[in-house]
Amino acid sequence: MVNQWSGEAECVCDAGYLSIDGLPCQSICDVQHNFCFNDGKCDIIPGKGAICRCRVGENWWYRGEHCEEYVSEPLVVGIAIASVAGFLLVAGGIIFFLARTLREQYD
């Protein structure tokens, strides 16, 4: 591609590829060996770029753009239970204070 300002030709790589020191375009997966963490597999999707396909186990998996986050089923279940318990606690507190306020109004 020709640079509009300098008039010189430049190497422009497709998404997921890059040129280092003016060399021909190479896959990011080949150039950056640590692009995906935790044994994720780097793939090039034409027109989209480089993506990481993360490892998955029976009750655990990695997620994130570069497979950097570990998630396990017990962790998800624990967070869900804690969220429901927290919601019930807050809702119970609101109902308690509303009932008390209404009782004081009518007494």
CNS distance restraints for C-alpha pairs under 8 A (distance, minus, plus):
assign (resid   1 and name CA) (resid   9 and name CA) 5.44 0.50 0.50
assign (resid   1 and name CA) (resid  10 and name CA) 5.28 0.50 0.50
assign (resid   1 and name CA) (resid  11 and name CA) 6.33 0.50 0.50
assign (resid   1 and name CA) (resid  12 and name CA) 6.43 0.50 0.50
assign (resid   2 and name CA) (resid   7 and name CA) 5.85 0.50 0.50
assign (resid   2 and name CA) (resid   8 and name CA) 5.52 0.50 0.50
assign (resid   2 and name CA) (resid   9 and name CA) 4.31 0.50 0.50
assign (resid   2 and name CA) (resid  10 and name CA) 5.95 0.50 0.50
assign (resid   3 and name CA) (resid   7 and name CA) 5.07 0.50 0.50
assign (resid   3 and name CA) (resid   8 and name CA) 5.46 0.50 0.50
assign (resid   3 and name CA) (resid   9 and name CA) 6.07 0.50 0.50
assign (resid   3 and name CA) (resid  10 and name CA) 6.54 0.50 0.50
assign (resid   4 and name CA) (resid   8 and name CA) 7.99 0.50 0.50
assign (resid  11 and name CA) (resid  19 and name CA) 7.21 0.50 0.50
assign (resid  11 and name CA) (resid  22 and name CA) 7.15 0.50 0.50
assign (resid  11 and name CA) (resid  24 and name CA) 7.64 0.50 0.50
assign (resid  11 and name CA) (resid  25 and name CA) 7.83 0.50 0.50
assign (resid  12 and name CA) (resid  18 and name CA) 7.97 0.50 0.50
assign (resid  12 and name CA) (resid  19 and name CA) 7.84 0.50 0.50
assign (resid  13 and name CA) (resid  17 and name CA) 5.58 0.50 0.50
assign (resid  13 and name CA) (resid  18 and name CA) 5.61 0.50 0.50
assign (resid  13 and name CA) (resid  19 and name CA) 6.87 0.50 0.50
assign (resid  13 and name CA) (resid  25 and name CA) 5.79 0.50 0.50
assign (resid  14 and name CA) (resid  18 and name CA) 7.67 0.50 0.50
assign (resid  14 and name CA) (resid  47 and name CA) 7.25 0.50 0.50
assign (resid  14 and name CA) (resid  49 and name CA) 7.73 0.50 0.50
assign (resid  15 and name CA) (resid  46 and name CA) 7.27 0.50 0.50
assign (resid  15 and name CA) (resid  47 and name CA) 5.96 0.50 0.50
assign (resid  15 and name CA) (resid  48 and name CA) 5.96 0.50 0.50
assign (resid  15 and name CA) (resid  49 and name CA) 4.31 0.50 0.50
assign (resid  15 and name CA) (resid  50 and name CA) 7.34 0.50 0.50
assign (resid  16 and name CA) (resid  27 and name CA) 6.09 0.50 0.50
assign (resid  16 and name CA) (resid  28 and name CA) 5.75 0.50 0.50
assign (resid  16 and name CA) (resid  44 and name CA) 5.93 0.50 0.50
assign (resid  16 and name CA) (resid  45 and name CA) 7.63 0.50 0.50
assign (resid  16 and name CA) (resid  46 and name CA) 7.98 0.50 0.50
assign (resid  16 and name CA) (resid  48 and name CA) 7.25 0.50 0.50
assign (resid  16 and name CA) (resid  49 and name CA) 3.75 0.50 0.50
assign (resid  16 and name CA) (resid  50 and name CA) 4.59 0.50 0.50
assign (resid  17 and name CA) (resid  25 and name CA) 5.78 0.50 0.50
assign (resid  17 and name CA) (resid  26 and name CA) 5.22 0.50 0.50
assign (resid  17 and name CA) (resid  27 and name CA) 4.40 0.50 0.50
assign (resid  17 and name CA) (resid  28 and name CA) 5.29 0.50 0.50
assign (resid  17 and name CA) (resid  49 and name CA) 7.44 0.50 0.50
assign (resid  17 and name CA) (resid  50 and name CA) 7.99 0.50 0.50
assign (resid  18 and name CA) (resid  25 and name CA) 5.04 0.50 0.50
assign (resid  18 and name CA) (resid  26 and name CA) 5.51 0.50 0.50
assign (resid  18 and name CA) (resid  27 and name CA) 6.53 0.50 0.50
assign (resid  18 and name CA) (resid  28 and name CA) 6.43 0.50 0.50
assign (resid  19 and name CA) (resid  23 and name CA) 5.58 0.50 0.50
assign (resid  19 and name CA) (resid  24 and name CA) 5.75 0.50 0.50
assign (resid  19 and name CA) (resid  25 and name CA) 4.51 0.50 0.50
assign (resid  19 and name CA) (resid  26 and name CA) 6.29 0.50 0.50
assign (resid  20 and name CA) (resid  24 and name CA) 7.75 0.50 0.50
assign (resid  20 and name CA) (resid  25 and name CA) 7.65 0.50 0.50
assign (resid  26 and name CA) (resid  30 and name CA) 6.93 0.50 0.50
assign (resid  26 and name CA) (resid  31 and name CA) 6.87 0.50 0.50
assign (resid  27 and name CA) (resid  31 and name CA) 6.36 0.50 0.50
assign (resid  27 and name CA) (resid  44 and name CA) 7.62 0.50 0.50
assign (resid  28 and name CA) (resid  32 and name CA) 5.60 0.50 0.50
assign (resid  28 and name CA) (resid  35 and name CA) 7.67 0.50 0.50
assign (resid  28 and name CA) (resid  50 and name CA) 6.86 0.50 0.50
assign (resid  29 and name CA) (resid  33 and name CA) 6.15 0.50 0.50
assign (resid  29 and name CA) (resid  35 and name CA) 6.64 0.50 0.50
assign (resid  29 and name CA) (resid  42 and name CA) 5.63 0.50 0.50
assign (resid  29 and name CA) (resid  43 and name CA) 6.90 0.50 0.50
assign (resid  29 and name CA) (resid  44 and name CA) 7.71 0.50 0.50
assign (resid  29 and name CA) (resid  50 and name CA) 7.23 0.50 0.50
assign (resid  35 and name CA) (resid  42 and name CA) 7.14 0.50 0.50
assign (resid  35 and name CA) (resid  52 and name CA) 7.91 0.50 0.50
assign (resid  35 and name CA) (resid  66 and name CA) 6.59 0.50 0.50
assign (resid  36 and name CA) (resid  40 and name CA) 5.10 0.50 0.50
assign (resid  36 and name CA) (resid  41 and name CA) 6.52 0.50 0.50
assign (resid  36 and name CA) (resid  42 and name CA) 6.20 0.50 0.50
assign (resid  36 and name CA) (resid  52 and name CA) 5.76 0.50 0.50
assign (resid  36 and name CA) (resid  66 and name CA) 4.64 0.50 0.50
assign (resid  36 and name CA) (resid  67 and name CA) 6.03 0.50 0.50
assign (resid  36 and name CA) (resid  68 and name CA) 7.82 0.50 0.50
assign (resid  37 and name CA) (resid  66 and name CA) 5.86 0.50 0.50
assign (resid  37 and name CA) (resid  67 and name CA) 5.38 0.50 0.50
assign (resid  37 and name CA) (resid  68 and name CA) 5.77 0.50 0.50
assign (resid  38 and name CA) (resid  54 and name CA) 7.77 0.50 0.50
assign (resid  38 and name CA) (resid  55 and name CA) 7.58 0.50 0.50
assign (resid  38 and name CA) (resid  62 and name CA) 7.68 0.50 0.50
assign (resid  38 and name CA) (resid  67 and name CA) 6.41 0.50 0.50
assign (resid  38 and name CA) (resid  68 and name CA) 6.95 0.50 0.50
assign (resid  39 and name CA) (resid  54 and name CA) 7.37 0.50 0.50
assign (resid  39 and name CA) (resid  55 and name CA) 6.85 0.50 0.50
assign (resid  40 and name CA) (resid  52 and name CA) 5.91 0.50 0.50
assign (resid  40 and name CA) (resid  53 and name CA) 5.49 0.50 0.50
assign (resid  40 and name CA) (resid  54 and name CA) 4.46 0.50 0.50
assign (resid  40 and name CA) (resid  55 and name CA) 5.80 0.50 0.50
assign (resid  40 and name CA) (resid  66 and name CA) 7.53 0.50 0.50
assign (resid  40 and name CA) (resid  67 and name CA) 6.17 0.50 0.50
assign (resid  41 and name CA) (resid  52 and name CA) 5.47 0.50 0.50
assign (resid  41 and name CA) (resid  53 and name CA) 5.01 0.50 0.50
assign (resid  41 and name CA) (resid  54 and name CA) 6.47 0.50 0.50
assign (resid  42 and name CA) (resid  50 and name CA) 6.69 0.50 0.50
assign (resid  42 and name CA) (resid  51 and name CA) 5.79 0.50 0.50
assign (resid  42 and name CA) (resid  52 and name CA) 4.61 0.50 0.50
assign (resid  42 and name CA) (resid  53 and name CA) 6.32 0.50 0.50
assign (resid  43 and name CA) (resid  50 and name CA) 5.66 0.50 0.50
assign (resid  43 and name CA) (resid  51 and name CA) 5.48 0.50 0.50
assign (resid  43 and name CA) (resid  52 and name CA) 6.29 0.50 0.50
assign (resid  43 and name CA) (resid  53 and name CA) 7.35 0.50 0.50
assign (resid  44 and name CA) (resid  48 and name CA) 7.62 0.50 0.50
assign (resid  44 and name CA) (resid  49 and name CA) 5.45 0.50 0.50
assign (resid  44 and name CA) (resid  50 and name CA) 4.46 0.50 0.50
assign (resid  44 and name CA) (resid  51 and name CA) 6.28 0.50 0.50
assign (resid  45 and name CA) (resid  49 and name CA) 5.33 0.50 0.50
assign (resid  45 and name CA) (resid  50 and name CA) 6.26 0.50 0.50
assign (resid  45 and name CA) (resid  51 and name CA) 7.21 0.50 0.50
assign (resid  51 and name CA) (resid  65 and name CA) 7.25 0.50 0.50
assign (resid  51 and name CA) (resid  66 and name CA) 7.67 0.50 0.50
assign (resid  52 and name CA) (resid  65 and name CA) 6.63 0.50 0.50
assign (resid  52 and name CA) (resid  66 and name CA) 5.72 0.50 0.50
assign (resid  52 and name CA) (resid  67 and name CA) 6.73 0.50 0.50
assign (resid  53 and name CA) (resid  67 and name CA) 7.57 0.50 0.50
assign (resid  54 and name CA) (resid  61 and name CA) 7.38 0.50 0.50
assign (resid  54 and name CA) (resid  62 and name CA) 5.61 0.50 0.50
assign (resid  54 and name CA) (resid  63 and name CA) 6.34 0.50 0.50
assign (resid  54 and name CA) (resid  66 and name CA) 7.91 0.50 0.50
assign (resid  54 and name CA) (resid  67 and name CA) 5.43 0.50 0.50
assign (resid  55 and name CA) (resid  61 and name CA) 6.00 0.50 0.50
assign (resid  55 and name CA) (resid  62 and name CA) 5.90 0.50 0.50
assign (resid  55 and name CA) (resid  67 and name CA) 7.95 0.50 0.50
assign (resid  56 and name CA) (resid  60 and name CA) 6.19 0.50 0.50
assign (resid  56 and name CA) (resid  61 and name CA) 4.26 0.50 0.50
assign (resid  56 and name CA) (resid  62 and name CA) 6.48 0.50 0.50
assign (resid  57 and name CA) (resid  61 and name CA) 5.75 0.50 0.50
assign (resid  59 and name CA) (resid  72 and name CA) 5.87 0.50 0.50
assign (resid  59 and name CA) (resid  73 and name CA) 5.21 0.50 0.50
assign (resid  59 and name CA) (resid  74 and name CA) 7.95 0.50 0.50
assign (resid  60 and name CA) (resid  70 and name CA) 7.48 0.50 0.50
assign (resid  60 and name CA) (resid  71 and name CA) 5.68 0.50 0.50
assign (resid  60 and name CA) (resid  72 and name CA) 4.03 0.50 0.50
assign (resid  60 and name CA) (resid  73 and name CA) 5.87 0.50 0.50
assign (resid  61 and name CA) (resid  70 and name CA) 6.10 0.50 0.50
assign (resid  61 and name CA) (resid  71 and name CA) 5.42 0.50 0.50
assign (resid  61 and name CA) (resid  72 and name CA) 6.31 0.50 0.50
assign (resid  62 and name CA) (resid  67 and name CA) 5.28 0.50 0.50
assign (resid  62 and name CA) (resid  68 and name CA) 6.71 0.50 0.50
assign (resid  62 and name CA) (resid  69 and name CA) 5.40 0.50 0.50
assign (resid  62 and name CA) (resid  70 and name CA) 4.60 0.50 0.50
assign (resid  62 and name CA) (resid  71 and name CA) 5.94 0.50 0.50
assign (resid  63 and name CA) (resid  67 and name CA) 4.67 0.50 0.50
assign (resid  63 and name CA) (resid  68 and name CA) 6.34 0.50 0.50
assign (resid  63 and name CA) (resid  69 and name CA) 5.14 0.50 0.50
assign (resid  63 and name CA) (resid  70 and name CA) 6.54 0.50 0.50
assign (resid  63 and name CA) (resid  71 and name CA) 7.34 0.50 0.50
assign (resid  64 and name CA) (resid  68 and name CA) 5.71 0.50 0.50
assign (resid  64 and name CA) (resid  69 and name CA) 5.88 0.50 0.50
assign (resid  71 and name CA) (resid  75 and name CA) 6.82 0.50 0.50
assign (resid  71 and name CA) (resid  76 and name CA) 7.39 0.50 0.50
assign (resid  72 and name CA) (resid  76 and name CA) 6.42 0.50 0.50
assign (resid  73 and name CA) (resid  77 and name CA) 6.13 0.50 0.50
assign (resid  74 and name CA) (resid  78 and name CA) 5.96 0.50 0.50
assign (resid  75 and name CA) (resid  79 and name CA) 6.15 0.50 0.50
assign (resid  76 and name CA) (resid  80 and name CA) 6.15 0.50 0.50
assign (resid  77 and name CA) (resid  81 and name CA) 6.16 0.50 0.50
assign (resid  78 and name CA) (resid  82 and name CA) 6.08 0.50 0.50
assign (resid  79 and name CA) (resid  83 and name CA) 6.02 0.50 0.50
assign (resid  80 and name CA) (resid  84 and name CA) 6.26 0.50 0.50
assign (resid  81 and name CA) (resid  85 and name CA) 6.08 0.50 0.50
assign (resid  82 and name CA) (resid  86 and name CA) 5.99 0.50 0.50
assign (resid  83 and name CA) (resid  87 and name CA) 6.14 0.50 0.50
assign (resid  84 and name CA) (resid  88 and name CA) 6.14 0.50 0.50
assign (resid  85 and name CA) (resid  89 and name CA) 6.09 0.50 0.50
assign (resid  86 and name CA) (resid  90 and name CA) 6.21 0.50 0.50
assign (resid  87 and name CA) (resid  91 and name CA) 6.02 0.50 0.50
assign (resid  88 and name CA) (resid  92 and name CA) 5.85 0.50 0.50
assign (resid  89 and name CA) (resid  93 and name CA) 6.14 0.50 0.50
assign (resid  90 and name CA) (resid  94 and name CA) 6.24 0.50 0.50
assign (resid  91 and name CA) (resid  95 and name CA) 6.19 0.50 0.50
assign (resid  92 and name CA) (resid  96 and name CA) 6.03 0.50 0.50
assign (resid  93 and name CA) (resid  97 and name CA) 6.22 0.50 0.50
assign (resid  94 and name CA) (resid  98 and name CA) 6.06 0.50 0.50
assign (resid  95 and name CA) (resid  99 and name CA) 5.98 0.50 0.50
assign (resid  96 and name CA) (resid 100 and name CA) 6.14 0.50 0.50
assign (resid  97 and name CA) (resid 101 and name CA) 6.03 0.50 0.50
assign (resid  98 and name CA) (resid 102 and name CA) 6.09 0.50 0.50
assign (resid  99 and name CA) (resid 103 and name CA) 6.05 0.50 0.50
assign (resid 100 and name CA) (resid 104 and name CA) 6.21 0.50 0.50
assign (resid 101 and name CA) (resid 105 and name CA) 6.29 0.50 0.50
assign (resid 102 and name CA) (resid 106 and name CA) 6.40 0.50 0.50
assign (resid 103 and name CA) (resid 107 and name CA) 6.09 0.50 0.50
